[in-house]
Amino acid sequence: MSFDTLGLSADLLRAVGEQGYTDPTPIQSKSIPVVLEGRDVMASAQTGTGKTAAFTLPLLHKLAGEGTGKRVRALILVPTRELASQVQDNLDAYGRYVGLRSAVIFGGVNINPQITKLSRGVDILIATPGRLMDHMQRRTVDLSKLEVLILDEADRMLDMGFLPAIERIVKALPIARQTLLFSATFSQEITALAQRFLRDPVRVETAAPNSAVELIAQKAIQVDQAKKQKLLSWMIGNEDWKQVLVFTRTKHGANKLARQLEADGLTAAAIHGNKSQGARTKALNEFKSHKVRILVATDIAARGLDIDQLPHVVNFEIPNVAEDYIHRIGRTGRAGREGLAVSLVCGAEHGLFSDIRKLVKAPIPTEVIEGYEPTEPLSRTAGKMQARGGGVRQGGRSGGGQSQGRSSGGQGRSGQGSRQGGGRSDAPRSASSGRSGGSRSGGGSRSGNRSGDSSGNSYSSSNGNRSGNSNSNGNSNGNSNGNSNGNSRSNEGQRSSSSGSSRSFGRKVA
């Protein structure tokens, strides 16, 4: 099958040909005709299979020829800045002869240039939920005539706590519209979301749910946590790896690892939510151009990073949510090219990696490197990670947080207090993390549970060991109540992330 058979316009076929593509991938050949028919679509495809073109090409075809007005005609919601920029690049490449205007808006940058661009008229808007909410509240965007809504990487948006923001956005849209939902994985939450927002959708799948790309060679190396950095430096040097994407769990950990690799004589840069957009773009461009050999990233980079011919991905720390493993390794093995994914597994991460093995349903060989033999006991607890200080940090999907506003409950022996909190940001604290304080004392466990949406709303609660508890709402005027009858401190932390996968089909992918 060729693109000529899909019913796309001559202008689009010309642009596709100039990009060097002749044959559509399975997700494109299955999705494009259905979208052109006007049907709602619920589609799942592995990362790196041309999923973005599967909705941008029919979208450009449908909207072409009607000129640019002041109102947005199509909205593409994405979870991260990097993915927003990638979708914009895709639209620019394929829409060069169509005559439609598109714009991308996300947080972390000055909002005024975005307002100016929106005021001039935009046909297609790519947005992260948090920044879009900002524009909606300022009345600088008009969605009243929207024709098409696209939820891209929907599973990631749910994991990052965007559901409340998505609900508010969808409520403001016309009921008579076409809705497309694209997700790397299909979970119960995604199915429930589709039932709420889509009308009789056509379900499109090109691979088994939650499967990893066949062209990615996967292996695990057992090693103590304290030896991971030296092992990583040795592997990169000994194997002469020229380009390596390394994943850590935390922003601090990414910065620290990048500094350590630099100290070992390896060029490295870190990318995460606390970095400015300019710094993130600079680091990514230097990595793509091979000026930087190693890019150390948190899971914010697991979506939207499209790096041609990336050969190596390393899980320096195992993700708390198994599905994130698929998204991480999906950065390699793209567009028909082979890749290698290496996971460094310490004793405390044994249970987490067991969850990953069950999810991918594929053998992942494990080895030990001479000189780095592990001595730590293996944790058999699935889905849990031993945290610093002796507590247990639990993984799981429990809302995420695009909010970086911190909230903390009241402290004291028997007092109540309130505190303003909040903040609006499109960069997640992690996939979902936060701090909430309860009653204090000399010893005890830490625990915490936070969930927030992209518009800066965060909700946290913590229960003290004896009778302390706090609840905080960080929606610009959050409040907290802390009650305590004892000297204990307890925070129970949940973190959530997301996932994806990729597959190519032996041909160049649009």
PEBELKA-V62753 format. One record per backbone hydrogen bond with DSSP energy under -1.0 kcal/mol. CO is the residue of the C=O (numbers start at 1). NH is the residue of the N-H. Records with the same first field share a line. If there is no record, write none. Layout:
# PEBELKA-V62753
CO->NH  NH
This chain:
# PEBELKA-V62753
2->5
3->6
9->13
10->14
11->15
12->16
13->17
14->18
15->19
16->21
17->20
22->3
25->29
26->30
27->31
28->32
31->35
32->36
33->37
34->39
35->38
40->202
41->181
42->204
43->183
44->206
46->49
48->335
50->54
52->55  56
53->57
55->59
56->60
57->61
58->62
59->63
60->64
73->147  148
74->125
75->150
76->127
77->152
80->84
81->85
82->86
83->87
84->88
85->89
86->90
87->91
88->92
89->93
90->94
91->95
95->98
101->123  124
103->126
105->128
111->115
112->116
113->117
114->118
115->119
118->121
123->73  74
124->103
125->76
126->105
127->78
128->132
129->133
130->134
131->135
132->136
133->137
134->138
135->140
142->72
143->146
147->178
148->75
149->180
150->77
151->182
153->157
154->158
155->159
156->160
157->162
158->161
162->166
163->167
164->168
165->169
166->170
167->171
170->173
175->177
178->149
179->41
180->151
181->43
182->154
187->191
188->192
189->193
190->194
191->195
192->196
193->197
194->198
202->42
204->44
208->211
213->216
215->339
217->341
219->343
220->367
221->345
224->227
225->228
227->231
228->232
229->233
230->234
231->235
232->236
233->237
234->238
235->239
236->241
244->295
245->314
246->297
247->316  317
250->254
251->255
252->256
253->257
254->258
255->259
256->260
257->261
258->262
259->263
260->264
261->266
262->265
267->294
269->296
271->298
272->275
276->280
277->281
278->282
279->283
280->284
281->285
282->286
283->287
284->288
285->289
286->291  292
287->290
293->244
294->269
295->246
296->271
297->248
298->301
299->302
307->310
311->340
312->245
313->342
314->247  316
315->344
321->324
322->325
323->327  500
324->328
325->329
326->330
328->331
329->332
334->337
339->217
340->313
341->219
342->315
343->221
345->223
346->349
347->350  379
349->353
350->354
351->355
352->356
353->357
354->358
355->359
356->360
357->361
365->220
367->222
369->372
381->384
383->395
385->393
387->390
391->387
393->385
394->495
400->452
431->401
447->492
449->461
451->459
453->456
457->453
458->474
459->451
460->472
462->470
468->464
469->483
470->462
472->460
474->476
475->477
483->469
491->448
493->394
495->396
501->47
